[in-house]
């Protein structure tokens, strides 16, 4: 499959604050790489500085993007375009702090293009379409718990290098599809499903900390991994989990096994990714960090 890489480089417009011996030579070059600039995509931002750099951050879509050093004077960060982000032009405000304590700032524009997602019709047990009154409080509590997890941004980056698919099976193009269960429309599908036989080992797509290992009403046996800097993996419908909350895992560690628990039509793995609460396609995360 051909993947189109978009790279934009803009001219340098820099505001310098603080003392800098090499002010006249200071410059930033900002670019990006992504499958596309559309809702649900992960964008890899690149910043190259002409001066020694201490930190780089950016602000976009009402969130902070943290950067890691990816080479001499080269920094990278991940930006998520939410599933429901409206098409249009947006500014990414980049700020760099030099080793001398000066601040360099530059705005980088991107244009988000619209994307239409298809609709899928599924048949599931009626109690997963219209849950009985007895489980409504449980569903509300679980929804709140997961939202609180995704809303937390840790100070450390726990992942390193490219992400890998949790199972070897093929992935469906299910991200963003609006689901209609038993004829009743529901929210868009915010993850990607992988075809896999029951009890296939599910591996951590990258390093992180287990922040949830529990059985949830809709997603069945579920593991959530905190990869740091607001990046999370949510692995659902497992036959059983293999980790406990608070455990650290490395890429490739087994965290559970494929199952058919929760609201499903058969055994498969559901992988959701949240990036600073943006709902993004896990496959775009794999692509973004593979350049």
WODA-V867524 format. One record per pair of residues at least 6 apart in sequence whose ideal C-beta (glycine too) atoms are under 6 Angstrom apart, sorted by the first residue. I is the first residue (numbers start at 0). J is the second residue. If there is no record, write none. Layout:
BEGIN
i=I j=J
i=I j=J
END
This chain:
BEGIN
i=2 j=34
i=4 j=32
i=5 j=33
i=6 j=30
i=6 j=32
i=8 j=30
i=9 j=107
i=11 j=26
i=11 j=27
i=12 j=105
i=13 j=103
i=13 j=105
i=14 j=104
i=15 j=22
i=15 j=101
i=15 j=103
i=16 j=102
i=17 j=100
i=17 j=101
i=17 j=102
i=19 j=99
i=19 j=101
i=21 j=50
i=24 j=49
i=25 j=49
i=25 j=50
i=25 j=103
i=26 j=49
i=27 j=48
i=27 j=105
i=28 j=47
i=29 j=46
i=29 j=93
i=29 j=107
i=30 j=45
i=31 j=42
i=31 j=44
i=32 j=43
i=32 j=290
i=33 j=40
i=33 j=42
i=34 j=40
i=34 j=283
i=34 j=286
i=36 j=109
i=36 j=111
i=36 j=112
i=37 j=112
i=37 j=114
i=38 j=80
i=38 j=82
i=38 j=84
i=38 j=114
i=39 j=82
i=39 j=174
i=39 j=175
i=39 j=279
i=39 j=280
i=40 j=80
i=40 j=283
i=41 j=77
i=41 j=79
i=41 j=279
i=41 j=283
i=41 j=284
i=41 j=287
i=42 j=78
i=43 j=287
i=44 j=76
i=44 j=78
i=45 j=75
i=46 j=55
i=46 j=74
i=47 j=72
i=47 j=73
i=48 j=72
i=48 j=95
i=50 j=97
i=51 j=98
i=52 j=95
i=52 j=97
i=53 j=96
i=53 j=98
i=54 j=96
i=55 j=66
i=55 j=74
i=55 j=95
i=56 j=63
i=56 j=94
i=57 j=64
i=57 j=91
i=57 j=93
i=58 j=92
i=59 j=78
i=59 j=91
i=62 j=275
i=64 j=76
i=64 j=78
i=65 j=76
i=65 j=228
i=66 j=74
i=66 j=76
i=67 j=156
i=68 j=74
i=69 j=75
i=79 j=274
i=79 j=277
i=79 j=279
i=80 j=111
i=81 j=277
i=81 j=278
i=82 j=175
i=82 j=278
i=84 j=111
i=86 j=111
i=86 j=112
i=86 j=113
i=88 j=108
i=88 j=110
i=89 j=109
i=90 j=106
i=90 j=108
i=91 j=107
i=92 j=106
i=93 j=105
i=93 j=107
i=94 j=104
i=95 j=103
i=96 j=102
i=116 j=175
i=116 j=176
i=117 j=176
i=118 j=177
i=119 j=176
i=119 j=178
i=120 j=179
i=121 j=180
i=121 j=264
i=123 j=180
i=123 j=262
i=127 j=262
i=128 j=180
i=128 j=181
i=128 j=183
i=134 j=216
i=137 j=216
i=138 j=216
i=141 j=215
i=148 j=210
i=148 j=223
i=149 j=231
i=149 j=273
i=149 j=276
i=152 j=229
i=153 j=227
i=155 j=227
i=156 j=227
i=156 j=228
i=157 j=206
i=157 j=207
i=157 j=226
i=157 j=227
i=158 j=205
i=158 j=206
i=158 j=226
i=161 j=288
i=161 j=289
i=162 j=204
i=162 j=205
i=162 j=284
i=162 j=285
i=162 j=288
i=163 j=204
i=165 j=201
i=165 j=202
i=165 j=204
i=165 j=270
i=166 j=193
i=166 j=195
i=166 j=199
i=166 j=201
i=166 j=268
i=168 j=193
i=168 j=194
i=168 j=195
i=169 j=194
i=170 j=191
i=170 j=193
i=171 j=192
i=173 j=188
i=173 j=191
i=173 j=192
i=174 j=191
i=174 j=280
i=175 j=187
i=176 j=188
i=177 j=187
i=178 j=185
i=178 j=188
i=189 j=271
i=189 j=278
i=190 j=269
i=190 j=270
i=190 j=271
i=191 j=270
i=191 j=281
i=191 j=282
i=192 j=267
i=192 j=269
i=193 j=268
i=194 j=267
i=195 j=257
i=195 j=268
i=197 j=257
i=197 j=266
i=198 j=238
i=198 j=256
i=199 j=257
i=200 j=253
i=201 j=234
i=201 j=254
i=201 j=255
i=201 j=268
i=202 j=251
i=202 j=253
i=203 j=248
i=203 j=250
i=203 j=252
i=203 j=254
i=204 j=232
i=205 j=226
i=205 j=250
i=206 j=249
i=206 j=250
i=207 j=224
i=207 j=225
i=207 j=226
i=208 j=225
i=208 j=247
i=209 j=242
i=209 j=244
i=209 j=246
i=210 j=223
i=210 j=225
i=211 j=223
i=212 j=222
i=212 j=240
i=212 j=242
i=212 j=243
i=212 j=244
i=214 j=220
i=215 j=221
i=217 j=261
i=217 j=262
i=218 j=235
i=218 j=261
i=219 j=236
i=219 j=260
i=219 j=261
i=220 j=237
i=220 j=239
i=220 j=240
i=220 j=260
i=221 j=235
i=222 j=234
i=222 j=240
i=222 j=254
i=222 j=255
i=223 j=233
i=224 j=232
i=225 j=231
i=229 j=275
i=230 j=274
i=231 j=273
i=232 j=272
i=233 j=271
i=234 j=270
i=235 j=269
i=236 j=258
i=236 j=260
i=236 j=261
i=236 j=263
i=236 j=269
i=237 j=255
i=237 j=256
i=237 j=258
i=238 j=256
i=238 j=258
i=239 j=256
i=240 j=255
i=241 j=253
i=241 j=254
i=241 j=255
i=242 j=254
i=257 j=266
i=257 j=268
i=259 j=265
i=259 j=266
i=270 j=281
i=272 j=279
i=272 j=281
i=272 j=284
END
